[in-house]
């Protein structure tokens, strides 16, 4: 009887005001952070998808894009990215903190393995729910872009996404379903599910470092700079480990190469190595590290401060 009550209490912890605060704080933090560092994400996408764009240093590519397409091109597809990220992080933070509350409600002690498991499950839920938004925003970010791979700029019978063919996220999703089938909206889902290990590793490292410094400094709340540094360290570790999967994911979402869409994950990796060399698996990593580490660090800082402020304001612990 006691076990049933414990399980019911644990499940009730999934639906709480506290989880909603964490979800809203995480979504707000991610929107602000990506908006600040969005041009770096533009560089990363171009380098991952455009085979014939030479891999230069991040700021050289930024200068090339501004020179060839104008400074506004650095923010191509900003709104759909922010929309997708806001929804995605709301789902992720809600699921993660809900699972965390459910586990702690059953008396289990926090540990790196528990953090990793909960973060991975949250990542899989997030991928399955938000994949269509990410496929759409990858297409919107690339439409109208000057790509160095010539045949990517041409229309074909199945993918007619020449310049300005999509008018927003909903229009993009509808046209993809009509022209390419609904399965395309989950293009890159296999690497995306495997990439749930990225935030899983990130949250595991972040939570472990947070517990360590909270205990070492004997405080309940760390300062903003430390939150920023912990977020940066956690994201760096996660990104370096999972980057080749991110390259394959971006290429599948972009949908330019028909052959790659028909290959398995391992076949895609081997195909890239064979045709472009092993360096293709790490093309754009400098821009990705700059963008993702700075974005994650700022996001964690804003998330922690917003959630702490709301809990203090409403006196909810």
HELIX and SHEET records of a PDB file:
HELIX    1   1 UNK A    2  UNK A   12  1                                  11    
HELIX    2   2 UNK A   17  UNK A   49  1                                  33    
HELIX    3   3 UNK A   58  UNK A   69  1                                  12    
HELIX    4   4 UNK A   71  UNK A   75  5                                   5    
HELIX    5   5 UNK A   78  UNK A  105  1                                  28    
HELIX    6   6 UNK A  112  UNK A  142  1                                  31    
HELIX    7   7 UNK A  150  UNK A  153  5                                   4    
HELIX    8   8 UNK A  169  UNK A  180  1                                  12    
HELIX    9   9 UNK A  182  UNK A  186  5                                   5    
HELIX   10  10 UNK A  189  UNK A  194  1                                   6    
HELIX   11  11 UNK A  196  UNK A  217  1                                  22    
HELIX   12  12 UNK A  224  UNK A  254  1                                  31    
HELIX   13  13 UNK A  258  UNK A  261  1                                   4    
HELIX   14  14 UNK A  265  UNK A  276  1                                  12    
HELIX   15  15 UNK A  278  UNK A  282  5                                   5    
HELIX   16  16 UNK A  285  UNK A  314  1                                  30    
END                                                                             
